[in-house]
Amino acid sequence: MSTKLHIHKLAEDGAFLAHLNAKYEKLPPAEIIADALAQEWFPRPVVVTSFGAEAVVLLHMTSRAKADIPVIFIDTGKLFGETLRYRDRLQHVLGLEDVRTVGPRLSEIEQYDPMGLLNQESPEMCCNIRKTKVLARALTPFDSWINGRKRFQNNSRGSLRIIEFEQERMKLTPLANWSAQDLKDYAIKNALPLHPLVKQGYPSIGCFPCTSKVTHEDDARSGRWPGKSKTECGIHE
Ligand code: SF4
């Protein structure tokens, strides 16, 4: 039986994922990551990051667990210059060996967003060509991925599961349980550099046309797509 088929069969068994989630709810994130990376049901793993406000914590943990783990970074063409420079800095500081910067296809930008204003007319379509499709292509060589979402970030993330099977891949969300304070404490303890825009009032950082300072203190992602009903870019189901 192929590895992919084996994982599919395991994940189809709801008890398998339920047992794992129950186990991981009791473990700190670094132990969750180490445990998953050692399992045969978590093959060909990759980390997906935005190099955003709290990305350094996940990148530090995963690179300590597996120094050469590949990292996918989507450059939408609409990012803050600070984010691109922060990627370069973290690559150096953390010793990230395999950062893969990927972006939208020029043919799709020319067809759907020739003026670069699609984010105003249809943010859904803009995210689709600049993020969702890009990630789908970039994930092709991998069977498992790790992401940095947290439950505290907003209501729609409140019920995140730590391990799930999504679109034929295992997906690990090891920081799901952590609070903003946990992340700060970890960054301070490990002397990790923060994204420069955090100090300027941006606790969540994406593309510059769709990111502003927080509008609700209790919602870290309230500065994303302000004034619109959109709360997620669509790369997570
Ligand atoms: S966050 Fe905004 S600019 Fe970035 S891809 Fe989505 S709609 Fe486009």
Residues whose N, C-alpha, C, O or C-beta is under 5 A from the ligand:
A	BS01	SF4	T76 K78 N119 P123 C126 C127 R130 G206 C207 P209 C210
